[in-house]
Amino acid sequence: MTEFEPRIVGFLCNWCSYRGADLAGTARMKSSPNVRPIRVMCSGRVEPTFILKAFQLGADGVLVLGCHLGDCHYAQGNYKTLRRMPLLKKMLAQLGIEEERVLLDWVSASEGARFVSIVNDMTEKVRALGPFKQNSQEAKHG
Amino acid sequence: MAKLKLAIYWSASCGGCDVAILDTNEKILQVAEIADIVFWPIALDFKRHHVEAMPDKDIDICLFNGAVRTSEQEEIAKLLRAKSKTMVAFGSCAHLGGIPGLSNFSNRAQAFERAYVESQSCDNPDKVFPQTMTNVAEGELELPEWWDTVKALNQVVDVEYYIPGCPPTVPIISQLVDALAAGNLPPVGTVFGSDKALCEECPRTKEEKTIDKIYRPHEIIPDPEKCLLEQGIICIGPATRGGCEARCIKANMPCRGCFGPPPGVTDQGAKMVSAIASILGLENEKDLSAEYVESLMNQVKDPAGTFYRFGLPTAMINRKRI
């Protein structure tokens, strides 16, 4: 059996974090290949529904990256994300989804190295947790 | 026109949906005019073997209330589906999973432990649990199998229409009866009710929404004129289909979400996370530390239970991972 490779969906904001990821790439920094980036205009655009859908479709983790607080291109977008995330995570915990499977962090356009370290760190945490259990109870007793 | 054949059944439910049908008062006479009731366990003495003896598609319309959580409920749902031309998921439990769907926060073993061992009124030192087969002197006794996961009706059989509500309101039941009487049923898949969120029909005044304190309904007496969310009371109205005429709101109680999500919304809980998080701590949002934000959100004691009160089995994550 091959080793478990986590599939992590990464929502990266267009103005800072996606560019940070780009910088890591152009600077040829190596990072875990486990994050599938999806560019969004702002971390504030990431509805909780997106995160649930990622899990529903088989993701093992979801990473949301935005501009540092105070740096949002839209002034307040990332403050919305900051408030949404703890409530969502509390709800997900009640549904048996481990806290480490969802991460919100900030990466600016100049922080390629920071992007790499967040991605590597999260990949190892999710790897340690193992695959996200899909409908774990459905196999038996309906 | 020949009279329609009508069946009414209950599975994992409280009986409130059956009472709601009786609540239609004189409308029930119109039902009797247009339909013969061929099966209704709560009110009439027809048995399962009577249904089994019917030809397929003999019943014109079946109003099925209750969620599906045992092998017997699934068998009856499939039997009634085979015998009915039109299947209606009647009430929140059949439509969304309903209150019994909250059981998806646990599994069979945990639910049995709670019900037959831990509960305060239970004295069961030998830990006797229900068994599907029991041998007694008279022979073998059989009970339905109890599942880990509660399902909505359309997760077990095909469903043509949905009547939302816990219980469904008389005007919504009347809409269905009138459509049946006129032989003018809407497209398959229709959920009776409004196509807009409850806030649209809510009579309260709505102003700028920004709060920093959440109150549970027993902690304050709300202003009857003002939006409940603006008063810090969690109201599921923004993420709930309208059509109930805001009956809880008019009784000065917040919406609990029994009509399920409005069209276009797949997950009521996710939308409520957005709704609450966007107004809680909005004022001075730039000055709030991450720790303070967390403490603000921690005022919501039971987000999953509150936001998915009626719809966990049909949510995107439909049960707790155990």
Interface residues (C-beta under 8 A of the other chain):
Chain A: E47 P48 T49 I51 L52 K53 F55 Q56 L69 G70 Q76 Y79 K80 L82 R83 R84 P86 L87 L88 K90 M91 L92 Q94 L95 G96 I97 F132 K133 N135 S136 Q137 E138 K140 H141 G142
Chain B: R69 S71 E74 F105 N107 R108 E145 W146 W147 D148 T149 K151 T266 D267 G269 A270 K271 V273 S274 I276 A277 S278 L280 G281 E285 K286 L288 A290 V293 E294 L296 M297 N298 V300 D302 P303 A304 G305 F307 A315 M316 I317 N318 R319 K320 R321 I322
